[in-house]
Amino acid sequence: MKPNELKALLPEVYRRASEPGSPLDALLRTMAALLGPDDAIIQRLPDCFHPYQTEDTLLPFLARWVDLDRFLGEGPEPDFPPGLGRLRVLIAAAAHLSRWRGTAYGLQHFLELATGVPGFRIETSPPDAQGQPRPFHIRVHAPAAAQAYDPLIQQILRQEKPIYLTHELVYDQETTP
């Protein structure tokens, strides 16, 4: 904050008394110098809460606030297997994902955002070996490219699908034209 900005906050009688070289002017300059570093931090504060603008070290805190810290690795510096860029995307989409939690769309969207690999499909009540539909069961078809993130995908399936459902994960083989 500049001395003139501080002066503008004073009552009129003090503003008139604050002439260059006066004790009040010296006090305002000292206050401005003391408040400068704090003011700079306050100006940058919105960036700390924006998933695409915050520092990497603050991402675990943002993830915790939107209930995504359960997908971070353990240790002194929690990591996210697909990378911090994917974590930023998930944090930014957290409100949207929570709205669709427990639905096939929400699960598919979560998997695609978390891994960065498109092409997940959710099959509800897939047929069993006799061709009969299996109620309360889903089959998740994942692209072969997502297999590198298998532990994360398994964790997402356990935690994001409705609890009453059973599930199986099938990696589709890539076909070459």
ABEGO torsion letter per residue (X at the ends): XBAAAAAAABBAAAAAABBBGBAAAAAAAAAAAAAAAAAAAAAAAAAAABAAABBAAAAAAAAAAAGAAAABBBEABBBBAAEAAAAAAAAAAAAAAAAABGBAAAAAAAAAAAAGBBGBBBBBGBBBAAGBBBBGBBBBBBBAAAAAAAAAAAAAAAAABBAABBBBBBBBBBBBX
